[in-house]
């Protein structure tokens, strides 16, 4: 059976939220990854943007699981998720990028839905599949805390790659996606799924992979330019590796300075801004 990456990722994507005590809540998006771990046993890892967890002041967040009932219907089944112990952060974050990961104990159905770590793009994936500006990618999330239905499934949206060059990720750790970003989108997976595209080598797999994680939006003054900033999946892999005890990754040295960036446009977290219930 052909892989339907959209359905697989929809099942693995969850809403993260925490009440703020004034009738509003802070909301973000996360997705579940199955990490083999150093002991060879699969561990379920929740991946999101680091600022999603940072901006939740309490020790316990809510993760939005979903349960399928006997008649085939679905219902929303939120559960508490401990993110701090006595104020100490329990998640791991990347040293230089806005990526976080935390090992969780998920219900069996969700543990099964966690996507394989191998589906995350590697250093050579973009080049292998000749990704370029104008290519369409898709993303999942909960804009303004909204879901696609009462069962709590994420909303799927799409946009075109809007920047160049895209690689290497060590030099260009983020890329732009032309689509509207709203509070609640932070931490959502961004992926490429094109069954028509294959590398040149015989027997190579079709193009199905997670390209990165949505972390920011671009604003000019107070105006949202409807451009999302995507952090490469390479940094998700590195963050998961930190959970497994790998040495922290240092920021690469800059050999020479490029053109000065515009001071008018600002990268703003695709935020967990408070939204009303």
BADO-986000 format. One record per residue (C-alpha): residue number from 1; residue in one letter; y, z, x. Coordinates in steps of 0.1 Angstrom, whole numbers, plus 5000, padded with zeros to 4 digits. Each point is the difference from the previous one (the first is absolute). Layout:
BADO-986000
<pt fikol="NUM" dotor="A" yy="Y" zz="Z" xx="X"/>
...
***
This chain:
BADO-986000
<pt fikol="1" dotor="X" yy="5000" zz="5000" xx="5000"/>
<pt fikol="2" dotor="X" yy="5035" zz="4991" xx="5013"/>
<pt fikol="3" dotor="X" yy="5022" zz="5028" xx="5010"/>
<pt fikol="4" dotor="X" yy="5028" zz="5007" xx="4975"/>
<pt fikol="5" dotor="X" yy="5024" zz="5019" xx="5022"/>
<pt fikol="6" dotor="X" yy="5025" zz="5006" xx="4973"/>
<pt fikol="7" dotor="X" yy="4975" zz="5019" xx="4978"/>
<pt fikol="8" dotor="X" yy="4985" zz="5019" xx="5030"/>
<pt fikol="9" dotor="X" yy="5035" zz="5011" xx="5010"/>
<pt fikol="10" dotor="X" yy="5011" zz="5009" xx="4965"/>
<pt fikol="11" dotor="X" yy="4971" zz="5023" xx="4997"/>
<pt fikol="12" dotor="X" yy="5008" zz="5016" xx="5034"/>
<pt fikol="13" dotor="X" yy="5038" zz="5005" xx="4993"/>
<pt fikol="14" dotor="X" yy="5013" zz="5032" xx="4986"/>
<pt fikol="15" dotor="X" yy="5033" zz="5016" xx="4989"/>
<pt fikol="16" dotor="X" yy="5012" zz="5030" xx="5020"/>
<pt fikol="17" dotor="X" yy="5025" zz="5024" xx="4984"/>
<pt fikol="18" dotor="X" yy="5015" zz="5034" xx="5000"/>
<pt fikol="19" dotor="X" yy="5022" zz="5017" xx="4974"/>
<pt fikol="20" dotor="X" yy="5034" zz="5011" xx="5012"/>
<pt fikol="21" dotor="X" yy="5006" zz="5027" xx="4975"/>
<pt fikol="22" dotor="X" yy="5030" zz="4984" xx="4983"/>
<pt fikol="23" dotor="X" yy="4980" zz="4977" xx="4976"/>
<pt fikol="24" dotor="X" yy="4997" zz="4973" xx="5026"/>
<pt fikol="25" dotor="X" yy="4973" zz="4991" xx="5025"/>
<pt fikol="26" dotor="X" yy="4998" zz="4984" xx="5034"/>
<pt fikol="27" dotor="X" yy="4975" zz="4970" xx="5000"/>
<pt fikol="28" dotor="X" yy="4983" zz="4978" xx="5025"/>
<pt fikol="29" dotor="X" yy="4970" zz="4978" xx="5005"/>
<pt fikol="30" dotor="X" yy="4969" zz="5004" xx="5021"/>
<pt fikol="31" dotor="X" yy="4966" zz="4983" xx="5005"/>
<pt fikol="32" dotor="X" yy="4966" zz="5012" xx="5011"/>
<pt fikol="33" dotor="X" yy="4982" zz="4988" xx="5031"/>
<pt fikol="34" dotor="X" yy="4965" zz="5007" xx="5011"/>
<pt fikol="35" dotor="X" yy="5000" zz="5011" xx="5036"/>
<pt fikol="36" dotor="X" yy="4967" zz="5002" xx="5018"/>
<pt fikol="37" dotor="X" yy="5013" zz="5027" xx="5022"/>
<pt fikol="38" dotor="X" yy="4988" zz="5011" xx="5035"/>
<pt fikol="39" dotor="X" yy="4969" zz="5016" xx="4984"/>
<pt fikol="40" dotor="X" yy="4990" zz="4968" xx="4983"/>
<pt fikol="41" dotor="X" yy="5003" zz="5015" xx="4966"/>
<pt fikol="42" dotor="X" yy="5024" zz="4983" xx="4976"/>
<pt fikol="43" dotor="X" yy="5032" zz="5020" xx="4992"/>
<pt fikol="44" dotor="X" yy="5024" zz="4992" xx="4972"/>
<pt fikol="45" dotor="X" yy="5035" zz="4997" xx="5014"/>
<pt fikol="46" dotor="X" yy="5032" zz="4998" xx="4979"/>
<pt fikol="47" dotor="X" yy="5026" zz="4977" xx="5016"/>
<pt fikol="48" dotor="X" yy="5036" zz="5000" xx="4990"/>
<pt fikol="49" dotor="X" yy="5035" zz="4999" xx="5015"/>
<pt fikol="50" dotor="X" yy="5008" zz="5032" xx="5020"/>
<pt fikol="51" dotor="X" yy="5033" zz="5005" xx="4981"/>
<pt fikol="52" dotor="X" yy="4981" zz="5002" xx="4967"/>
<pt fikol="53" dotor="X" yy="4983" zz="5032" xx="5011"/>
<pt fikol="54" dotor="X" yy="5030" zz="5013" xx="5020"/>
<pt fikol="55" dotor="X" yy="5022" zz="4999" xx="4969"/>
<pt fikol="56" dotor="X" yy="4976" zz="5020" xx="4979"/>
<pt fikol="57" dotor="X" yy="5013" zz="5035" xx="5006"/>
<pt fikol="58" dotor="X" yy="4970" zz="5019" xx="4985"/>
<pt fikol="59" dotor="X" yy="4966" zz="5006" xx="5016"/>
<pt fikol="60" dotor="X" yy="4981" zz="4983" xx="4972"/>
<pt fikol="61" dotor="X" yy="5005" zz="4964" xx="4987"/>
<pt fikol="62" dotor="X" yy="4982" zz="4982" xx="4972"/>
<pt fikol="63" dotor="X" yy="4977" zz="4970" xx="5007"/>
<pt fikol="64" dotor="X" yy="4995" zz="4977" xx="4970"/>
<pt fikol="65" dotor="X" yy="4963" zz="4993" xx="4997"/>
<pt fikol="66" dotor="X" yy="4985" zz="4980" xx="4971"/>
<pt fikol="67" dotor="X" yy="4967" zz="5006" xx="4982"/>
<pt fikol="68" dotor="X" yy="4979" zz="4974" xx="4981"/>
<pt fikol="69" dotor="X" yy="4986" zz="5014" xx="4968"/>
<pt fikol="70" dotor="X" yy="4966" zz="4992" xx="4985"/>
<pt fikol="71" dotor="X" yy="5014" zz="4973" xx="4977"/>
<pt fikol="72" dotor="X" yy="5015" zz="4981" xx="5030"/>
<pt fikol="73" dotor="X" yy="5036" zz="5013" xx="4994"/>
<pt fikol="74" dotor="X" yy="5021" zz="5017" xx="5027"/>
<pt fikol="75" dotor="X" yy="5021" zz="5031" xx="4999"/>
<pt fikol="76" dotor="X" yy="5025" zz="5015" xx="5025"/>
<pt fikol="77" dotor="X" yy="4985" zz="5031" xx="5018"/>
<pt fikol="78" dotor="X" yy="5026" zz="5014" xx="5024"/>
<pt fikol="79" dotor="X" yy="4988" zz="5027" xx="5024"/>
<pt fikol="80" dotor="X" yy="5018" zz="5024" xx="5024"/>
<pt fikol="81" dotor="X" yy="5002" zz="4989" xx="5036"/>
<pt fikol="82" dotor="X" yy="5008" zz="5026" xx="5027"/>
<pt fikol="83" dotor="X" yy="5024" zz="4985" xx="5025"/>
<pt fikol="84" dotor="X" yy="5011" zz="5032" xx="5018"/>
<pt fikol="85" dotor="X" yy="4985" zz="5033" xx="5007"/>
<pt fikol="86" dotor="X" yy="5026" zz="5028" xx="5002"/>
<pt fikol="87" dotor="X" yy="5026" zz="4974" xx="5006"/>
<pt fikol="88" dotor="X" yy="4981" zz="4982" xx="5028"/>
<pt fikol="89" dotor="X" yy="4994" zz="4963" xx="4995"/>
<pt fikol="90" dotor="X" yy="4963" zz="4990" xx="4996"/>
<pt fikol="91" dotor="X" yy="5005" zz="4963" xx="5004"/>
<pt fikol="92" dotor="X" yy="5003" zz="4980" xx="5032"/>
<pt fikol="93" dotor="X" yy="5028" zz="4976" xx="5005"/>
<pt fikol="94" dotor="X" yy="5006" zz="4972" xx="5025"/>
<pt fikol="95" dotor="X" yy="5022" zz="5008" xx="5029"/>
<pt fikol="96" dotor="X" yy="5025" zz="4971" xx="4996"/>
<pt fikol="97" dotor="X" yy="4994" zz="4985" xx="4966"/>
<pt fikol="98" dotor="X" yy="5003" zz="5012" xx="4964"/>
<pt fikol="99" dotor="X" yy="4962" zz="5003" xx="4993"/>
<pt fikol="100" dotor="X" yy="4980" zz="5031" xx="4990"/>
<pt fikol="101" dotor="X" yy="4963" zz="5007" xx="4995"/>
<pt fikol="102" dotor="X" yy="4981" zz="5030" xx="4987"/>
<pt fikol="103" dotor="X" yy="4963" zz="5005" xx="4995"/>
<pt fikol="104" dotor="X" yy="4992" zz="5009" xx="4964"/>
<pt fikol="105" dotor="X" yy="4970" zz="5009" xx="4979"/>
<pt fikol="106" dotor="X" yy="5001" zz="4974" xx="4972"/>
<pt fikol="107" dotor="X" yy="4979" zz="4999" xx="4968"/>
<pt fikol="108" dotor="X" yy="4968" zz="4979" xx="5007"/>
<pt fikol="109" dotor="X" yy="5013" zz="4969" xx="4981"/>
<pt fikol="110" dotor="X" yy="5032" zz="5000" xx="5021"/>
<pt fikol="111" dotor="X" yy="4982" zz="5007" xx="5032"/>
<pt fikol="112" dotor="X" yy="4980" zz="4968" xx="4992"/>
<pt fikol="113" dotor="X" yy="5032" zz="4981" xx="4993"/>
<pt fikol="114" dotor="X" yy="5015" zz="5008" xx="5034"/>
<pt fikol="115" dotor="X" yy="5005" zz="4967" xx="5019"/>
<pt fikol="116" dotor="X" yy="4983" zz="4995" xx="5033"/>
<pt fikol="117" dotor="X" yy="5022" zz="5006" xx="5031"/>
<pt fikol="118" dotor="X" yy="4990" zz="4965" xx="5012"/>
<pt fikol="119" dotor="X" yy="5020" zz="4984" xx="4972"/>
<pt fikol="120" dotor="X" yy="5032" zz="5011" xx="5017"/>
<pt fikol="121" dotor="X" yy="5015" zz="4972" xx="5021"/>
<pt fikol="122" dotor="X" yy="4996" zz="5002" xx="5038"/>
<pt fikol="123" dotor="X" yy="5022" zz="4988" xx="5028"/>
<pt fikol="124" dotor="X" yy="4987" zz="4964" xx="4997"/>
<pt fikol="125" dotor="X" yy="4996" zz="4996" xx="4962"/>
<pt fikol="126" dotor="X" yy="5034" zz="4984" xx="4993"/>
<pt fikol="127" dotor="X" yy="4995" zz="4975" xx="5028"/>
<pt fikol="128" dotor="X" yy="4964" zz="4992" xx="4990"/>
<pt fikol="129" dotor="X" yy="5010" zz="4992" xx="4964"/>
<pt fikol="130" dotor="X" yy="5033" zz="4984" xx="5011"/>
<pt fikol="131" dotor="X" yy="5022" zz="5023" xx="4979"/>
<pt fikol="132" dotor="X" yy="5036" zz="4987" xx="4998"/>
<pt fikol="133" dotor="X" yy="5033" zz="5004" xx="4981"/>
<pt fikol="134" dotor="X" yy="4996" zz="4989" xx="4964"/>
<pt fikol="135" dotor="X" yy="4965" zz="5012" xx="4997"/>
<pt fikol="136" dotor="X" yy="4994" zz="5021" xx="4969"/>
<pt fikol="137" dotor="X" yy="4988" zz="5035" xx="5002"/>
<pt fikol="138" dotor="X" yy="4993" zz="5026" xx="4972"/>
<pt fikol="139" dotor="X" yy="5007" zz="5037" xx="4998"/>
<pt fikol="140" dotor="X" yy="4989" zz="5028" xx="4978"/>
<pt fikol="141" dotor="X" yy="5020" zz="5030" xx="4990"/>
<pt fikol="142" dotor="X" yy="5017" zz="5022" xx="4973"/>
<pt fikol="143" dotor="X" yy="5036" zz="4988" xx="4998"/>
<pt fikol="144" dotor="X" yy="5022" zz="5027" xx="4985"/>
<pt fikol="145" dotor="X" yy="4968" zz="5020" xx="4995"/>
<pt fikol="146" dotor="X" yy="4987" zz="4974" xx="4975"/>
<pt fikol="147" dotor="X" yy="4964" zz="4990" xx="4997"/>
<pt fikol="148" dotor="X" yy="4985" zz="4968" xx="4985"/>
<pt fikol="149" dotor="X" yy="4985" zz="5020" xx="4971"/>
<pt fikol="150" dotor="X" yy="4993" zz="5036" xx="4988"/>
<pt fikol="151" dotor="X" yy="4969" zz="5001" xx="5022"/>
<pt fikol="152" dotor="X" yy="5022" zz="5001" xx="5031"/>
<pt fikol="153" dotor="X" yy="4992" zz="4967" xx="5017"/>
<pt fikol="154" dotor="X" yy="5026" zz="4987" xx="5024"/>
<pt fikol="155" dotor="X" yy="5022" zz="4970" xx="4994"/>
<pt fikol="156" dotor="X" yy="4993" zz="4968" xx="5020"/>
<pt fikol="157" dotor="X" yy="5030" zz="4980" xx="5012"/>
<pt fikol="158" dotor="X" yy="5005" zz="4973" xx="5025"/>
<pt fikol="159" dotor="X" yy="5026" zz="4986" xx="5025"/>
<pt fikol="160" dotor="X" yy="5002" zz="4975" xx="5028"/>
<pt fikol="161" dotor="X" yy="5002" zz="5008" xx="5037"/>
<pt fikol="162" dotor="X" yy="5037" zz="4999" xx="5008"/>
<pt fikol="163" dotor="X" yy="5003" zz="5006" xx="5038"/>
<pt fikol="164" dotor="X" yy="4990" zz="4985" xx="5033"/>
<pt fikol="165" dotor="X" yy="4983" zz="5005" xx="5024"/>
<pt fikol="166" dotor="X" yy="4973" zz="5021" xx="4985"/>
<pt fikol="167" dotor="X" yy="4981" zz="5009" xx="5031"/>
<pt fikol="168" dotor="X" yy="4992" zz="5016" xx="5024"/>
<pt fikol="169" dotor="X" yy="5002" zz="5033" xx="4980"/>
<pt fikol="170" dotor="X" yy="5007" zz="5019" xx="5031"/>
<pt fikol="171" dotor="X" yy="5034" zz="4981" xx="5002"/>
<pt fikol="172" dotor="X" yy="5005" zz="4994" xx="4963"/>
<pt fikol="173" dotor="X" yy="4985" zz="5031" xx="4983"/>
<pt fikol="174" dotor="X" yy="5013" zz="4990" xx="4966"/>
<pt fikol="175" dotor="X" yy="5006" zz="4968" xx="4980"/>
<pt fikol="176" dotor="X" yy="5020" zz="4992" xx="4969"/>
<pt fikol="177" dotor="X" yy="4987" zz="4991" xx="4965"/>
<pt fikol="178" dotor="X" yy="5022" zz="4983" xx="4974"/>
<pt fikol="179" dotor="X" yy="4995" zz="5022" xx="4969"/>
<pt fikol="180" dotor="X" yy="5018" zz="5028" xx="4982"/>
<pt fikol="181" dotor="X" yy="4991" zz="5035" xx="5012"/>
<pt fikol="182" dotor="X" yy="5004" zz="5031" xx="4979"/>
<pt fikol="183" dotor="X" yy="4996" zz="5037" xx="5005"/>
<pt fikol="184" dotor="X" yy="4963" zz="5008" xx="4998"/>
<pt fikol="185" dotor="X" yy="4989" zz="4968" xx="5019"/>
<pt fikol="186" dotor="X" yy="4999" zz="5018" xx="5033"/>
<pt fikol="187" dotor="X" yy="4966" zz="5002" xx="5016"/>
<pt fikol="188" dotor="X" yy="4984" zz="4972" xx="4980"/>
<pt fikol="189" dotor="X" yy="4977" zz="4974" xx="5016"/>
<pt fikol="190" dotor="X" yy="5013" zz="4965" xx="5008"/>
<pt fikol="191" dotor="X" yy="4972" zz="4974" xx="5002"/>
<pt fikol="192" dotor="X" yy="4992" zz="4964" xx="5004"/>
<pt fikol="193" dotor="X" yy="4973" zz="4983" xx="4980"/>
<pt fikol="194" dotor="X" yy="4996" zz="4963" xx="5002"/>
<pt fikol="195" dotor="X" yy="4965" zz="4986" xx="4996"/>
<pt fikol="196" dotor="X" yy="5011" zz="4966" xx="5011"/>
<pt fikol="197" dotor="X" yy="5011" zz="5011" xx="5035"/>
<pt fikol="198" dotor="X" yy="4975" zz="5004" xx="5028"/>
<pt fikol="199" dotor="X" yy="5002" zz="5000" xx="5038"/>
<pt fikol="200" dotor="X" yy="4988" zz="4969" xx="5018"/>
<pt fikol="201" dotor="X" yy="4968" zz="5015" xx="5013"/>
<pt fikol="202" dotor="X" yy="4969" zz="4992" xx="4980"/>
<pt fikol="203" dotor="X" yy="4988" zz="5027" xx="4977"/>
<pt fikol="204" dotor="X" yy="5032" zz="5021" xx="5003"/>
<pt fikol="205" dotor="X" yy="5007" zz="5021" xx="4969"/>
<pt fikol="206" dotor="X" yy="5026" zz="4992" xx="4974"/>
<pt fikol="207" dotor="X" yy="5035" zz="5016" xx="5002"/>
<pt fikol="208" dotor="X" yy="4997" zz="5034" xx="4983"/>
<pt fikol="209" dotor="X" yy="5017" zz="5028" xx="5018"/>
<pt fikol="210" dotor="X" yy="5025" zz="5028" xx="4997"/>
<pt fikol="211" dotor="X" yy="5031" zz="4989" xx="5020"/>
<pt fikol="212" dotor="X" yy="5019" zz="5033" xx="4999"/>
<pt fikol="213" dotor="X" yy="5016" zz="5027" xx="4980"/>
<pt fikol="214" dotor="X" yy="5033" zz="4999" xx="4982"/>
<pt fikol="215" dotor="X" yy="5024" zz="5026" xx="5016"/>
<pt fikol="216" dotor="X" yy="5036" zz="4990" xx="4994"/>
<pt fikol="217" dotor="X" yy="5024" zz="4977" xx="4982"/>
<pt fikol="218" dotor="X" yy="5031" zz="4982" xx="5013"/>
<pt fikol="219" dotor="X" yy="5034" zz="5010" xx="4986"/>
<pt fikol="220" dotor="X" yy="5035" zz="4988" xx="5006"/>
<pt fikol="221" dotor="X" yy="5023" zz="5029" xx="4993"/>
<pt fikol="222" dotor="X" yy="4987" zz="5012" xx="4966"/>
<pt fikol="223" dotor="X" yy="4986" zz="4966" xx="4990"/>
<pt fikol="224" dotor="X" yy="4962" zz="4995" xx="5001"/>
<pt fikol="225" dotor="X" yy="4994" zz="4966" xx="5016"/>
<pt fikol="226" dotor="X" yy="4965" zz="4997" xx="4984"/>
<pt fikol="227" dotor="X" yy="4983" zz="4999" xx="5034"/>
<pt fikol="228" dotor="X" yy="4971" zz="5023" xx="5009"/>
<pt fikol="229" dotor="X" yy="4992" zz="5011" xx="5035"/>
<pt fikol="230" dotor="X" yy="4963" zz="5000" xx="5008"/>
<pt fikol="231" dotor="X" yy="4985" zz="5020" xx="5029"/>
<pt fikol="232" dotor="X" yy="4971" zz="4981" xx="5017"/>
<pt fikol="233" dotor="X" yy="4964" zz="5012" xx="4992"/>
<pt fikol="234" dotor="X" yy="4995" zz="5005" xx="5038"/>
<pt fikol="235" dotor="X" yy="5020" zz="5033" xx="4996"/>
<pt fikol="236" dotor="X" yy="4978" zz="5011" xx="4971"/>
<pt fikol="237" dotor="X" yy="4970" zz="4995" xx="5022"/>
<pt fikol="238" dotor="X" yy="5016" zz="5020" xx="5028"/>
<pt fikol="239" dotor="X" yy="5009" zz="5028" xx="4976"/>
<pt fikol="240" dotor="X" yy="4964" zz="5002" xx="4987"/>
<pt fikol="241" dotor="X" yy="4989" zz="5001" xx="5036"/>
<pt fikol="242" dotor="X" yy="5022" zz="5030" xx="5006"/>
<pt fikol="243" dotor="X" yy="4981" zz="5018" xx="4972"/>
<pt fikol="244" dotor="X" yy="4968" zz="4992" xx="5020"/>
<pt fikol="245" dotor="X" yy="5014" zz="5016" xx="5031"/>
<pt fikol="246" dotor="X" yy="5015" zz="4970" xx="5018"/>
<pt fikol="247" dotor="X" yy="5028" zz="5005" xx="5025"/>
<pt fikol="248" dotor="X" yy="5035" zz="4994" xx="4984"/>
<pt fikol="249" dotor="X" yy="5015" zz="4966" xx="5005"/>
<pt fikol="250" dotor="X" yy="5032" zz="4998" xx="5020"/>
<pt fikol="251" dotor="X" yy="5029" zz="4978" xx="4990"/>
<pt fikol="252" dotor="X" yy="5000" zz="4968" xx="5022"/>
<pt fikol="253" dotor="X" yy="5027" zz="4996" xx="5026"/>
<pt fikol="254" dotor="X" yy="5027" zz="4975" xx="4992"/>
<pt fikol="255" dotor="X" yy="5003" zz="4973" xx="5027"/>
<pt fikol="256" dotor="X" yy="5033" zz="4986" xx="4989"/>
<pt fikol="257" dotor="X" yy="5024" zz="5004" xx="4972"/>
<pt fikol="258" dotor="X" yy="5002" zz="4973" xx="4973"/>
<pt fikol="259" dotor="X" yy="5030" zz="4991" xx="4978"/>
<pt fikol="260" dotor="X" yy="5017" zz="5031" xx="4985"/>
<pt fikol="261" dotor="X" yy="4988" zz="5006" xx="4964"/>
<pt fikol="262" dotor="X" yy="5024" zz="4998" xx="4971"/>
<pt fikol="263" dotor="X" yy="5017" zz="5033" xx="4993"/>
<pt fikol="264" dotor="X" yy="5005" zz="4991" xx="4964"/>
<pt fikol="265" dotor="X" yy="4964" zz="4998" xx="4988"/>
<pt fikol="266" dotor="X" yy="4980" zz="5033" xx="5000"/>
<pt fikol="267" dotor="X" yy="4963" zz="5007" xx="4997"/>
<pt fikol="268" dotor="X" yy="4995" zz="5026" xx="4973"/>
<pt fikol="269" dotor="X" yy="4967" zz="5016" xx="4992"/>
<pt fikol="270" dotor="X" yy="4983" zz="4983" xx="4970"/>
<pt fikol="271" dotor="X" yy="5004" zz="5034" xx="4988"/>
<pt fikol="272" dotor="X" yy="4984" zz="5029" xx="4983"/>
<pt fikol="273" dotor="X" yy="5033" zz="5006" xx="4982"/>
<pt fikol="274" dotor="X" yy="4998" zz="5023" xx="4970"/>
<pt fikol="275" dotor="X" yy="4991" zz="4983" xx="4967"/>
<pt fikol="276" dotor="X" yy="4999" zz="5015" xx="4965"/>
<pt fikol="277" dotor="X" yy="4967" zz="5005" xx="4983"/>
***
